Amino acid sequence: MPESFANTKDSTNSATIDWRQFFSDSALIDLIDIALKNNLDVLMTLQKIEIARADLRLRKGALLPEISGGGSVSQRRFGRYTMDGAGNRATEITPGRMVPDDLPDYYIGLQTTWEMDIWGKLRNKKKAAFARYLGSIEGKNIVLTNLISEIAITYYELLSLDTELEIIRETIKLQENALSIVTIQKQAAAANELAVQQFDAQLLNSRALEVEVLQRITVSENRINYLLGRFPQPIIRKKSILPKEIPAQVKVGIPSDLLENRPDIKQAEFELMATKADVKSAKKAFYPSFNITGAMGFQAFNTSYLFRSPESIAYTAIGSLTVPLINRSAIQAQFKTAQAKQIEALYNYQKTIINGYIEVYNEMNNIKNLERAYNLTTKKVTALTQSIEISSELFKTGRANYLEVLITQQNALQSKLELVSTKQQQFNASVNIYKALGGGWR
């Protein structure tokens, strides 16, 4: 990885800051707290962790002997002209009693099977399961990071829309005042009907814009409600974004910090570790497998004799060696599949690292450019706000026509909305770089 981000030398990394310290807005912090408890995606990832934990237990259990208990009841009849049938006819089952043709059999005891993991096939499966379990935890951290950033961005969008609505309503008041003035001038023959209609059309356009912003506010509020896992309700918030201070300057640290801080990179790393263990396990499938099976319990032809010891004690012990010979092509296919998945995981790991670096680099430049754009737009808004007052006074005295007033008001409105949009983008950039560095899940 590169040694730094655009020749930055600061080793401090903001990703280690707790999100409650990174965000200073108490209303936003309360919303995030609710989401962390109720968000359905978070709850689903917790279940995925449980699934991975259960699979790990399964792989651990495969290393140990499997012991089960049970019983059976059966009845057998041997043909007379068979070795067993002929032998039974001349054999006493109890003193003075020959073996009957229909022979009951009762058994109760324990059975065991155990595959001896001599080559490490099962141990590597356990390692793969453990790596995927750790990866599932990182998957939860990814969800947490995305959730926090999405709530913050939508929250700042709501503040921006509130500010836009306030600006539009102030503009509507100015336009209503201008419309009343031009209407009076028309009555005094100082203006014509065209001017009245132009002012009226501009006012109607602003009112339509007001309705549009109100709808966008509703959608943004319900987006937050969805992320919080609840039905639509008002979102408690401050009503303007312009006075808010942007979060403190984010410290990016050094690129290698991403390997430790970004949960998506760590998840890709654990998946790479898991596929490595899968390859080793698939390779061991070519080797012989050793299995031990056995049973021990009480067996008798009559229940009254079943628990007599040692007469009714029965046991078996079998050791087997299995070597794959004919169907090796299937094992080879599994081995090649595991190898391909390992290479795929390696490429994905590299891709995730490059993507993380680029995200941080892009947001660093975005923050710088947005700061310059905000300063320029602020000056533009100041100039156009003054021009509204000037054009209105000139219009009243007849030294400016109505088109100049219309254009000035429209330009001022657009510039104010641009200023709000730029401020929102600054907040979004600070959230995005915090997320890109791997912050938010701690």
RODO-2510 file (C-alpha; in nm, 4 decimals, decimal comma):
residues 442
     n   res          X          Y          Z
     1     m     0,0000     0,0000     0,0000
     2     p     0,1117     0,3626    -0,0443
     3     e     0,2904     0,5125     0,2540
     4     s     0,0464     0,8033     0,2898
     5     f    -0,2674     0,9708     0,1571
     6     a    -0,1569     1,2525    -0,0761
     7     n     0,1674     1,3076     0,1187
     8     t    -0,0080     1,3560     0,4533
     9     k     0,2236     1,2982     0,7497
    10     d    -0,0253     1,2910     1,0390
    11     s    -0,0406     0,9427     1,1921
    12     t    -0,3534     1,0207     1,3990
    13     n    -0,6601     0,8346     1,2735
    14     s    -1,0150     0,9539     1,3383
    15     a    -1,1541     0,6051     1,2797
    16     t    -1,0726     0,5201     1,6397
    17     i    -1,3062     0,7939     1,7671
    18     d    -1,6360     0,6684     1,9035
    19     w    -1,9263     0,7831     1,6884
    20     r    -2,0920     0,9497     1,9895
    21     q    -1,7907     1,1808     2,0074
    22     f    -1,7686     1,2309     1,6323
    23     f    -2,1301     1,3531     1,6062
    24     s    -2,2100     1,6460     1,8344
    25     d    -2,5843     1,6697     1,7618
    26     s    -2,7719     1,5119     2,0541
    27     a    -3,0845     1,4534     1,8423
    28     l    -2,8802     1,2588     1,5856
    29     i    -2,7126     1,0542     1,8595
    30     d    -3,0526     0,9594     2,0018
    31     l    -3,1713     0,8437     1,6588
    32     i    -2,8618     0,6281     1,6073
    33     d    -2,9039     0,4720     1,9524
    34     i    -3,2597     0,3691     1,8647
    35     a    -3,1489     0,2283     1,5298
    36     l    -2,8745     0,0146     1,6829
    37     k    -3,1371    -0,1562     1,8991
    38     n    -3,4241    -0,1884     1,6498
    39     n    -3,2817    -0,1871     1,2960
    40     l    -3,3856    -0,5058     1,1186
    41     d    -3,0612    -0,5392     0,9219
    42     v    -2,8631    -0,5308     1,2460
    43     l    -3,0902    -0,7934     1,4007
    44     m    -3,0494    -1,0107     1,0903
    45     t    -2,6698    -0,9921     1,1069
    46     l    -2,6837    -1,1013     1,4705
    47     q    -2,8625    -1,4151     1,3548
    48     k    -2,5964    -1,4703     1,0895
    49     i    -2,3385    -1,4615     1,3689
    50     e    -2,5408    -1,7257     1,5532
    51     i    -2,5446    -1,9400     1,2384
    52     a    -2,1670    -1,9096     1,2035
    53     r    -2,1216    -1,9898     1,5734
    54     a    -2,3383    -2,3007     1,5386
    55     d    -2,1362    -2,4165     1,2374
    56     l    -1,8168    -2,3709     1,4406
    57     r    -1,9619    -2,5891     1,7168
    58     l    -2,0495    -2,8487     1,4547
    59     r    -1,6926    -2,8554     1,3220
    60     k    -1,5504    -2,8817     1,6729
    61     g    -1,7845    -3,1696     1,7519
    62     a    -1,6697    -3,3586     1,4425
    63     l    -1,3258    -3,3976     1,6025
    64     l    -1,4703    -3,5948     1,8952
    65     p    -1,6211    -3,9437     1,9034
    66     e    -1,9942    -3,9563     1,8465
    67     i    -2,1704    -4,1591     2,1165
    68     s    -2,5385    -4,2456     2,1091
    69     g    -2,7618    -4,4695     2,3135
    70     g    -3,0505    -4,6835     2,2018
    71     g    -3,2217    -5,0171     2,2068
    72     s    -3,3775    -5,2612     1,9665
    73     v    -3,6285    -5,5445     1,9675
    74     s    -3,6287    -5,8045     1,6907
    75     q    -3,7298    -6,1599     1,6131
    76     r    -3,5472    -6,3903     1,3768
    77     r    -3,6242    -6,7235     1,2160
    78     f    -3,3511    -6,9172     1,0403
    79     g    -3,4262    -7,1593     0,7620
    80     r    -3,3954    -7,5269     0,8682
    81     y    -3,1540    -7,6092     0,5884
    82     t    -2,9093    -7,3336     0,6697
    83     m    -2,5977    -7,3448     0,8802
    84     d    -2,7592    -7,1411     1,1569
    85     g    -3,0887    -7,3304     1,1441
    86     a    -2,9255    -7,6721     1,1479
    87     g    -2,6921    -7,5756     1,4296
    88     n    -2,9716    -7,4270     1,6395
    89     r    -3,1814    -7,7458     1,6251
    90     a    -2,9066    -7,9344     1,8076
    91     t    -2,8237    -7,6599     2,0576
    92     e    -2,9762    -7,5925     2,3982
    93     i    -3,0546    -7,2296     2,4598
    94     t    -3,1100    -7,2995     2,8303
    95     p    -3,0570    -7,6286     3,0143
    96     g    -3,3161    -7,8728     2,8834
    97     r    -3,4560    -7,6304     2,6211
    98     m    -3,3588    -7,6274     2,2559
    99     v    -3,3237    -7,3106     2,0495
   100     p    -3,6717    -7,2234     1,9199
   101     d    -3,7405    -7,1652     1,5515
   102     d    -3,8556    -6,8066     1,6254
   103     l    -3,5830    -6,6432     1,8317
   104     p    -3,6475    -6,3009     1,9977
   105     d    -3,3595    -6,0584     2,0454
   106     y    -3,3474    -5,7625     2,2859
   107     y    -3,0645    -5,5107     2,2993
   108     i    -2,9950    -5,1895     2,4913
   109     g    -2,6626    -5,0069     2,5019
   110     l    -2,4290    -4,7464     2,3522
   111     q    -2,2909    -4,7026     1,9990
   112     t    -1,9941    -4,4913     1,8956
   113     t    -1,8303    -4,3778     1,5723
   114     w    -1,5102    -4,1771     1,5450
   115     e    -1,3103    -4,0603     1,2477
   116     m    -0,9508    -4,0209     1,3610
   117     d    -0,8259    -3,6906     1,2208
   118     i    -0,4712    -3,8075     1,1516
   119     w    -0,4103    -3,5797     0,8514
   120     g    -0,5882    -3,2703     0,9859
   121     k    -0,8837    -3,2668     0,7454
   122     l    -1,1386    -3,2018     1,0195
   123     r    -0,9128    -2,9558     1,2012
   124     n    -0,8850    -2,7466     0,8859
   125     k    -1,2621    -2,7483     0,8500
   126     k    -1,2796    -2,6160     1,2047
   127     k    -1,0280    -2,3416     1,1179
   128     a    -1,2383    -2,2424     0,8179
   129     a    -1,5516    -2,2285     1,0311
   130     f    -1,3737    -2,0176     1,2933
   131     a    -1,2499    -1,7711     1,0290
   132     r    -1,6004    -1,7394     0,8860
   133     y    -1,7370    -1,6844     1,2352
   134     l    -1,4958    -1,3935     1,2789
   135     g    -1,5964    -1,2741     0,9325
   136     s    -1,9620    -1,2739     1,0354
   137     i    -1,8744    -1,0425     1,3241
   138     e    -1,7045    -0,8079     1,0785
   139     g    -2,0162    -0,8335     0,8630
   140     k    -2,2152    -0,6995     1,1556
   141     n    -1,9647    -0,4151     1,1895
   142     i    -2,0115    -0,3327     0,8212
   143     v    -2,3855    -0,3068     0,8767
   144     l    -2,3322    -0,0849     1,1809
   145     t    -2,0990     0,1481     0,9913
   146     n    -2,3352     0,1748     0,6949
   147     l    -2,6350     0,2249     0,9216
   148     i    -2,4765     0,5057     1,1224
   149     s    -2,3540     0,6867     0,8117
   150     e    -2,6892     0,6522     0,6335
   151     i    -2,8833     0,7879     0,9319
   152     a    -2,6411     1,0808     0,9647
   153     i    -2,6574     1,1647     0,5944
   154     t    -3,0379     1,1458     0,5892
   155     y    -3,0546     1,3542     0,9074
   156     y    -2,8396     1,6270     0,7507
   157     e    -3,0570     1,6061     0,4411
   158     l    -3,3593     1,6742     0,6625
   159     l    -3,1899     1,9775     0,8143
   160     s    -3,1068     2,1012     0,4641
   161     l    -3,4657     2,0570     0,3503
   162     d    -3,5893     2,2447     0,6576
   163     t    -3,3534     2,5293     0,5713
   164     e    -3,4612     2,5244     0,2076
   165     l    -3,8236     2,5410     0,3173
   166     e    -3,7465     2,8393     0,5375
   167     i    -3,5668     3,0163     0,2504
   168     i    -3,8494     2,9442     0,0077
   169     r    -4,1116     3,0781     0,2482
   170     e    -3,9084     3,3962     0,3051
   171     t    -3,8819     3,4338    -0,0721
   172     i    -4,2570     3,3836    -0,1064
   173     k    -4,3142     3,6737     0,1324
   174     l    -4,0852     3,8951    -0,0773
   175     q    -4,2598     3,7886    -0,3953
   176     e    -4,6029     3,8511    -0,2450
   177     n    -4,4889     4,1999    -0,1460
   178     a    -4,3498     4,2601    -0,4952
   179     l    -4,6741     4,1357    -0,6519
   180     s    -4,8808     4,3730    -0,4403
   181     i    -4,6544     4,6633    -0,5387
   182     v    -4,6769     4,5897    -0,9116
   183     t    -5,0534     4,5451    -0,8822
   184     i    -5,0813     4,8926    -0,7266
   185     q    -4,8540     5,0324    -0,9973
   186     k    -5,0782     4,8805    -1,2630
   187     q    -5,3798     5,0482    -1,1071
   188     a    -5,1864     5,3732    -1,1181
   189     a    -5,0913     5,3047    -1,4839
   190     a    -4,7228     5,2785    -1,3848
   191     a    -4,7048     4,9075    -1,4837
   192     n    -4,8861     4,6776    -1,7235
   193     e    -5,0670     4,3432    -1,6968
   194     l    -4,7618     4,1553    -1,8261
   195     a    -4,5610     4,2603    -1,5222
   196     v    -4,8400     4,1483    -1,2908
   197     q    -4,8595     3,8081    -1,4581
   198     q    -4,4813     3,7610    -1,4470
   199     f    -4,4684     3,8350    -1,0730
   200     d    -4,7685     3,6077    -1,0158
   201     a    -4,6088     3,3227    -1,2145
   202     q    -4,2881     3,3543    -1,0132
   203     l    -4,4869     3,3394    -0,6900
   204     l    -4,6763     3,0285    -0,8039
   205     n    -4,3486     2,8624    -0,8987
   206     s    -4,2106     2,9242    -0,5487
   207     r    -4,5251     2,7832    -0,3896
   208     a    -4,4962     2,4707    -0,6052
   209     l    -4,1337     2,4410    -0,4935
   210     e    -4,2518     2,4660    -0,1334
   211     v    -4,4885     2,1698    -0,1851
   212     e    -4,2075     1,9678    -0,3446
   213     v    -3,9763     2,0310    -0,0499
   214     l    -4,2513     1,9314     0,1957
   215     q    -4,2876     1,5993     0,0153
   216     r    -3,9117     1,5421     0,0221
   217     i    -3,9146     1,6109     0,3973
   218     t    -4,1815     1,3443     0,4431
   219     v    -3,9792     1,0909     0,2429
   220     s    -3,6581     1,1655     0,4361
   221     e    -3,8351     1,1411     0,7722
   222     n    -3,9806     0,8047     0,6810
   223     r    -3,6432     0,6858     0,5537
   224     i    -3,5034     0,7476     0,9020
   225     n    -3,8081     0,5821     1,0594
   226     y    -3,7466     0,2762     0,8414
   227     l    -3,3828     0,2610     0,9500
   228     l    -3,4994     0,2874     1,3112
   229     g    -3,7348    -0,0071     1,2581
   230     r    -4,0541     0,1843     1,3286
   231     f    -4,3595     0,3207     1,1494
   232     p    -4,3850     0,6852     1,0297
   233     q    -4,3676     0,9532     1,2964
   234     p    -4,2109     1,2992     1,3241
   235     i    -3,8329     1,3171     1,3576
   236     i    -3,7141     1,5429     1,6386
   237     r    -3,4364     1,7651     1,5055
   238     k    -3,2935     2,1121     1,4850
   239     k    -3,4472     2,3140     1,2060
   240     s    -3,1518     2,4603     1,0187
   241     i    -2,8229     2,3306     0,8856
   242     l    -2,6474     2,6602     0,8136
   243     p    -2,5610     2,7496     1,1768
   244     k    -2,4373     2,3969     1,2514
   245     e    -2,0681     2,3375     1,2875
   246     i    -1,9208     2,0713     1,0611
   247     p    -1,7543     1,7875     1,2584
   248     a    -1,3916     1,8486     1,3428
   249     q    -1,1309     1,7951     1,0749
   250     v    -1,0975     1,4232     1,0152
   251     k    -0,7487     1,2759     1,0619
   252     v    -0,6819     1,0073     0,8001
   253     g    -0,3669     0,8542     0,9508
   254     i    -0,1686     0,6182     0,7273
   255     p    -0,3131     0,3817     0,4632
   256     s    -0,2110     0,0656     0,6477
   257     d    -0,4554     0,1643     0,9247
   258     l    -0,7337     0,0609     0,6876
   259     l    -0,6317    -0,3042     0,7301
   260     e    -0,7217    -0,2831     1,0968
   261     n    -1,0059    -0,0315     1,0974
   262     r    -1,2233    -0,1137     0,7967
   263     p    -1,4542    -0,4083     0,8704
   264     d    -1,5014    -0,4934     0,5016
   265     i    -1,1248    -0,5417     0,4603
   266     k    -1,1071    -0,7530     0,7759
   267     q    -1,4038    -0,9601     0,6591
   268     a    -1,2308    -1,0207     0,3235
   269     e    -0,9154    -1,1204     0,5133
   270     f    -1,1041    -1,3748     0,7256
   271     e    -1,2695    -1,5185     0,4168
   272     l    -0,9235    -1,5568     0,2598
   273     m    -0,8085    -1,7424     0,5730
   274     a    -1,1165    -1,9645     0,5544
   275     t    -1,0576    -2,0571     0,1896
   276     k    -0,6947    -2,1397     0,2700
   277     a    -0,8155    -2,3874     0,5325
   278     d    -1,0721    -2,5216     0,2845
   279     v    -0,7940    -2,5993     0,0353
   280     k    -0,5955    -2,7871     0,2987
   281     s    -0,9024    -2,9842     0,4023
   282     a    -0,9861    -3,0694     0,0405
   283     k    -0,6275    -3,1873    -0,0152
   284     k    -0,6457    -3,4225     0,2853
   285     a    -0,9484    -3,5918     0,1285
   286     f    -0,7048    -3,7792    -0,1006
   287     y    -0,5490    -3,9503     0,2030
   288     p    -0,6840    -4,2636     0,3774
   289     s    -0,9414    -4,2105     0,6500
   290     f    -0,9379    -4,4095     0,9735
   291     n    -1,2673    -4,4865     1,1461
   292     i    -1,3470    -4,6655     1,4698
   293     t    -1,6963    -4,7956     1,5363
   294     g    -1,8162    -4,9900     1,8340
   295     a    -2,1084    -5,0817     2,0533
   296     m    -2,1495    -5,2069     2,4067
   297     g    -2,4620    -5,3021     2,6005
   298     f    -2,6890    -5,5805     2,7192
   299     q    -2,8354    -5,8365     2,4792
   300     a    -3,0587    -6,1371     2,5458
   301     f    -3,3386    -6,3438     2,3927
   302     n    -3,5569    -6,2857     2,6997
   303     t    -3,6124    -5,9637     2,8956
   304     s    -3,5688    -6,1491     3,2243
   305     y    -3,2072    -6,2235     3,1234
   306     l    -3,1366    -5,8821     2,9695
   307     f    -2,9503    -5,7198     3,2565
   308     r    -2,7611    -6,0221     3,3867
   309     s    -2,3913    -5,9552     3,4113
   310     p    -2,1614    -6,0707     3,2726
   311     e    -2,3728    -6,3235     3,0793
   312     s    -2,5757    -6,0619     2,8816
   313     i    -2,2958    -5,8116     2,8173
   314     a    -2,2249    -5,7739     2,4430
   315     y    -1,9813    -5,5502     2,2602
   316     t    -1,8228    -5,4936     1,9203
   317     a    -1,5171    -5,2903     1,8156
   318     i    -1,4249    -5,2318     1,4526
   319     g    -1,1396    -5,0313     1,3067
   320     s    -1,1545    -4,9512     0,9354
   321     l    -0,9229    -4,7943     0,6827
   322     t    -1,0791    -4,6334     0,3743
   323     v    -0,8748    -4,5228     0,0736
   324     p    -1,0439    -4,3421    -0,2190
   325     l    -0,9685    -4,5313    -0,5406
   326     i    -1,2440    -4,5198    -0,8014
   327     n    -1,4177    -4,1877    -0,7395
   328     r    -1,1069    -3,9712    -0,7090
   329     s    -1,2348    -3,7431    -0,9864
   330     a    -1,5019    -3,6092    -0,7508
   331     i    -1,2391    -3,5375    -0,4846
   332     q    -1,0189    -3,3694    -0,7456
   333     a    -1,3124    -3,1516    -0,8518
   334     q    -1,3706    -3,0464    -0,4908
   335     f    -1,0007    -2,9688    -0,4509
   336     k    -0,9907    -2,7541    -0,7669
   337     t    -1,3067    -2,5744    -0,6584
   338     a    -1,1488    -2,4937    -0,3222
   339     q    -0,8346    -2,3645    -0,4956
   340     a    -1,0377    -2,1397    -0,7271
   341     k    -1,2358    -2,0010    -0,4355
   342     q    -0,9117    -1,9231    -0,2526
   343     i    -0,7761    -1,7269    -0,5508
   344     e    -1,1096    -1,5498    -0,5841
   345     a    -1,0944    -1,4536    -0,2148
   346     l    -0,7421    -1,3201    -0,2652
   347     y    -0,8545    -1,0993    -0,5542
   348     n    -1,1512    -0,9792    -0,3510
   349     y    -0,9190    -0,8931    -0,0609
   350     q    -0,6957    -0,6886    -0,2907
   351     k    -0,9967    -0,5196    -0,4514
   352     t    -1,1393    -0,4243    -0,1116
   353     i    -0,8089    -0,2681    -0,0038
   354     i    -0,7782    -0,0608    -0,3230
   355     n    -1,1401     0,0497    -0,2978
   356     g    -1,0903     0,1590     0,0639
   357     y    -0,7838     0,3665    -0,0238
   358     i    -0,9609     0,5350    -0,3158
   359     e    -1,2671     0,6179    -0,1047
   360     v    -1,0527     0,7972     0,1529
   361     y    -0,8494     0,9759    -0,1151
   362     n    -1,1617     1,0966    -0,2972
   363     e    -1,3279     1,2288     0,0176
   364     m    -1,0114     1,4130     0,1234
   365     n    -1,0163     1,6100    -0,2018
   366     n    -1,3927     1,6484    -0,1839
   367     i    -1,3705     1,8141     0,1591
   368     k    -1,1119     2,0646     0,0349
   369     n    -1,3076     2,1546    -0,2774
   370     l    -1,6385     2,1851    -0,0922
   371     e    -1,4824     2,4273     0,1556
   372     r    -1,3726     2,6513    -0,1312
   373     a    -1,7121     2,6208    -0,2996
   374     y    -1,8936     2,7100     0,0232
   375     n    -1,6855     3,0256     0,0745
   376     l    -1,7490     3,1398    -0,2845
   377     t    -2,1216     3,0654    -0,2631
   378     t    -2,1463     3,2571     0,0654
   379     k    -2,0051     3,5659    -0,1034
   380     k    -2,2438     3,5161    -0,3932
   381     v    -2,5445     3,4937    -0,1581
   382     t    -2,4374     3,8110     0,0232
   383     a    -2,4113     4,0023    -0,3035
   384     l    -2,7448     3,8796    -0,4392
   385     t    -2,9238     3,9438    -0,1093
   386     q    -2,8103     4,3053    -0,1244
   387     s    -2,9129     4,3274    -0,4884
   388     i    -3,2708     4,2302    -0,3936
   389     e    -3,3020     4,5334    -0,1688
   390     i    -3,1399     4,7577    -0,4292
   391     s    -3,3573     4,6354    -0,7166
   392     s    -3,6737     4,6673    -0,5058
   393     e    -3,5955     5,0319    -0,4191
   394     l    -3,5079     5,1122    -0,7809
   395     f    -3,8281     4,9439    -0,8984
   396     k    -4,0385     5,1524    -0,6596
   397     t    -3,8857     5,4730    -0,7977
   398     g    -3,9121     5,3582    -1,1587
   399     r    -3,5395     5,3308    -1,2192
   400     a    -3,5492     4,9504    -1,2687
   401     n    -3,7971     4,7405    -1,4630
   402     y    -3,9821     4,4411    -1,3287
   403     l    -3,7657     4,1907    -1,5202
   404     e    -3,4593     4,3038    -1,3270
   405     v    -3,6457     4,2494    -1,0000
   406     l    -3,7670     3,9048    -1,1101
   407     i    -3,4229     3,7929    -1,2204
   408     t    -3,2611     3,9236    -0,9009
   409     q    -3,5092     3,7433    -0,6773
   410     q    -3,4764     3,4190    -0,8722
   411     n    -3,0974     3,4296    -0,8692
   412     a    -3,0925     3,5024    -0,4968
   413     l    -3,3247     3,2098    -0,4279
   414     q    -3,1129     2,9704    -0,6328
   415     s    -2,7891     3,0879    -0,4732
   416     k    -2,9296     3,0398    -0,1221
   417     l    -3,0445     2,6908    -0,2125
   418     e    -2,6982     2,6207    -0,3565
   419     l    -2,5428     2,7368    -0,0296
   420     v    -2,7632     2,4976     0,1672
   421     s    -2,6804     2,2142    -0,0727
   422     t    -2,3069     2,2816    -0,0415
   423     k    -2,3323     2,2850     0,3374
   424     q    -2,5130     1,9513     0,3273
   425     q    -2,2436     1,8085     0,0995
   426     q    -1,9801     1,9189     0,3493
   427     f    -2,1559     1,7263     0,6254
   428     n    -2,1962     1,4272     0,3950
   429     a    -1,8260     1,4357     0,3065
   430     s    -1,7249     1,4353     0,6734
   431     v    -1,9532     1,1365     0,7372
   432     n    -1,8289     0,9538     0,4266
   433     i    -1,4607     0,9925     0,5102
   434     y    -1,5272     0,8807     0,8692
   435     k    -1,6965     0,5723     0,7255
   436     a    -1,4226     0,5216     0,4622
   437     l    -1,1566     0,5206     0,7338
   438     g    -1,3467     0,2474     0,9167
   439     g    -1,5106     0,4560     1,1873
   440     g    -1,8518     0,4030     1,3384
   441     w    -1,8598     0,0370     1,4402
   442     r    -1,6713     0,0674     1,7683
***
